[in-house]
Amino acid sequence: MQETLIQIEPKPPRGDWRDPHVEFRKGSMCYSAAPKNLTYLGLPNPRVWQPTDSDWKLPPDWKKTILAGMKERLDKFRSFRLFMDVCVRCGACADKCHFYLGTADPKNMPVARAELIRSVYRRYFTLSGRIFGSLAGGRELTEDVIKEWYYYFYQCTQCRRCSVFCPYGIDTAEITLLGRELLTLIGCNINWVMEPVANCYRTGNHLGIQPHGFKDSIDFAADEASEITGLKIEMPINRKGAEILFVMPSADYFATPHYYTLLGYMMLFHEIGLDYTVSAYASEGGNFGSFASHELMKRLNAKIYDEAKRLGVKWILGGECGHMWRVLHQYMDTMNGPADFLEVPVSPVTGTVFENARSTRMVHICEFTADLIHHGKLRLDRGRNDHWNVTYHDSCNPARGMGLLEEPRYILNHVARRFHEMPENTIREQTFCCGSGAGLGTDENLEIRLRGGFPRANAVKYVKEKYGVNLLTCICAIDKATLPTLLEYWVPGVEVGGVHELVGNALVMTGEKERTTDLRGEALATESVLASGESEARHA
Amino acid sequence: MNALYSLLAVLLLVLAGFAGGSTGAGRGILTFIVPYAAFAILLAGFCARILRWAWTPVPFHIPTTCGQQKSLPWIKPASVDNPSTRGAVLVRMAMEILLFRSLFRNNRARLAGKRLTLSENRYLWLGALAFHWSLLLIVLRHLRLFIEPIPAWVDGLERLDSFFQLGAPQLYLSDIVVLGALAYLLLRRFRDPAVRFISLFTDYFALFLLLGIAVSGVLMRYFVRVDILGIKQFALSLAAFHPLGPNMPSPLFFTHLVLVCALAAYFPFSKLMHMGGVFLSPTRNLANDSRRRRHINPWNHPVTKHTYAEWENEFRDKLVGAGIPLEGEDAGNAHTN
């Protein structure tokens, strides 16, 4: 790709935001959902159409449907009603959004994104708006407004960075999700969300891999892990009576660089002799439903508890995934609990009771592994990661919807010798999104993804130039899928990997053969690399 | 345009106050009816809005976590920015409401060439904090007009506010600060292109209205002699629900009164309700304990699911072919616990 493709010009916004006109063009939009996917899920208005069409073939009573849908949600979600009412338009959120920073499109300011729906709320649901109309900030609901919603609600990755800075905690992810729910009511969905949802619903995972294909992938990875270590490594599937059900995002067994993280999990579980199983039925942790509506979120998420119950496990362990953990941490127990058929999670190796998961009974793999390391249960050879100079990208949802910040850092500092943080305004709760989350990681949307990922890439570039960082680690499947493209464009020479990939590299396993390569098959660094290179500078 | 219209609206109110204060009939309406009507609207409207929010359920547990969670015992949690207990939530809310914690984080992103730089930017935080605290102080100081004898703490506040003992009548710091802060907030709306882009009529209207109130108040205290004793008598009679007209009516005083009444009546219908709303924000007022304690959604509707049995039926052949155990057929595989 050429460096000249994207020019970001910070230009002062012009015009009136209340003009809803949007120009759809390739590179900055997502294609519509194929009718077969909506039909399979029983969702309204399946049809063939594209955002570039002038006629979107909306149902005849679309306006009534949208307004009724708004009314219902205003009565069901305090967040929605409150966030519609209390914004003072102070603008603190404006330059916090990666899409605004990358596109300079003023409607990408979180406040403006919310105003797109807030203006309709004022016009139809408040006294002042009904009387004074546009003077009170109200706006008629027209077909152009629907098109605008489609464009901008699918130009938000629900990363919640703006919510950190808002004096009232207004959460654009909440507004975007409810906006997408409204669009779902009249069949205005994107395919990159709905096809995965339909696939997850039917087969269990977002790529639509059927059970035998799932088993092939897992067995293939187990063979590869066995080959690397010289041990007989297996990953049991649908095994009843296992102590733990392990759920990961399906990309882990079907995409790179996720795949190396899967190898890492397998090796770790083998080494500690974990009594566990994965499930072919609940073979997707990532919840694509959460990109479209609370209902779809619940329909997909239900599989995890149902399967844990059927298999008779004691508790559930979850892999590296971002939006998946937002759902598991903040929604699962409420939606599909109580998990009274499970037990409070206890690490079978260290005996640690995971008090923080006492009710949900699902533990994050980074919590689990950090606990193992803290109790000295793993033998780790950090030198095996000496070919990597590592930084860590806080994935949005574990950071801002959970607060999982130290566990992965603790692990990284025990499995790698060279670790450098990116600047403080770009990590932890202030982390910048990859620009492709919440269902936007599709190639037809590439220009927007690259623009949205620019602030993240900019921080990576900083540590690359300053410390020579060559590996960006993260704990999110969407990050792993989309950051390689982003970094190749903005910061060539920095790879993307998972935390448990590095664990797999460093893990000294009982009876293993001598390792000459890492999990990627790349040669390990010789002693001299570190000696001649930099010291063990680490910023924990 | 929004700014101009809202300025005109406030000027109209000023005119109404001035004109009303200059005629007998107008004074009657402004004395006996407008203050009560405005206060009634404020009270009823404010309560209605708060109750409406409070009665709307919080279906999901969605705090925005701004620091390390409480997980393993040896990892230090950020107990305020990511509270895990109700007590910690109270501290977080207090920080938010009294000190504007989230606004304090504010930074400015600037694109220079191909580099994005993030620098600290606390002006908005400072301006907002200065405005809100000085306004509170001014409102409390006004209690001296409504209560007799004047409570000691009101006197104390006043002494604090006129700490530098400049001029006669003594200069209140809060008057200077509130004018400065309002001017900053207004200028910011004009000068920052992004903020100007999103500013509505109501954003300017609230600022002009508050400025009008502050300016008319300052004029009365420092520049235009008004009968303060008459005004106090009037205020006391208002508070006793037995209103007497002020003895020496000044159109300036009525202007001040009309603007305050307009603010009160406008309050419940406007963004100014953030004053009550900030307490109820579910991203701030919930503890991050959703895995420890189950959050209940009162309308947790059932949904259609694709059950294991349906899935097994659809893929039975493939499951058998791949050797994945079926339900009830995996006794040989099962581990006993």
Interface residues (C-beta under 8 A of the other chain):
Chain A: I8 P10 P12 P13 W17 G42 L74 D75 K76 F77 R78 S79 R81 L82 D85 V86 C87 V88 R89 C90 G91 A92 A94 D95 K96 L101 P106 M109 V111 A112 E115 T126 L127 S128 L135 A136 G137 R160 S163 V164 F165 C166 P167 Y168 G169 I170 D171 E174 Y201 R202 T203 G204 Q210 P211 H212 K215 D216 I237 N238 R239 K240 G241 A242 E243 D275 A280 Y281 H294 E295 K298 R299 A302 K303 D306 E307 R310 K314 L328 H329 Q330 Y331 D333 T334 M335 G337 P338 T352 F354 E355 N356 A357 R358 S359 T360 M362 E367 A370 D371 H374 A399 R400 G401 M402 G403 L404 L405 E406 E407 Y410 P423 N425 T426 R428 E429 Q430 F454 P455 N458
Chain B: Y5 R49 R52 W53 A54 T56 P57 V58 P59 F60 H61 I62 P63 T64 T65 C66 G67 Q68 Q69 K70 S71 L72 W74 I75 K76 P77 A78 D81 N82 S84 E96 F100 S102 L103 R105 N106 N107 R108 A109 L111 R115 L116 L118 L124 A128 D192 P193 A194 V195 F197 I198 S199 L200 F201 T202 D203 F269 S270 K271 M273 H274 G277 V278 L280 S281 P282 T283 R284 N288 D289 S290 R291 R292 R293 R294 H295 I296 N297 W299 N300 H301 V303 T304 K305 H306 T307 Y308 W311 E312 E314 F315 K318 L319 G321 A322 G323 I324 P325 E327 D330 N333 A334 H335 T336 N337
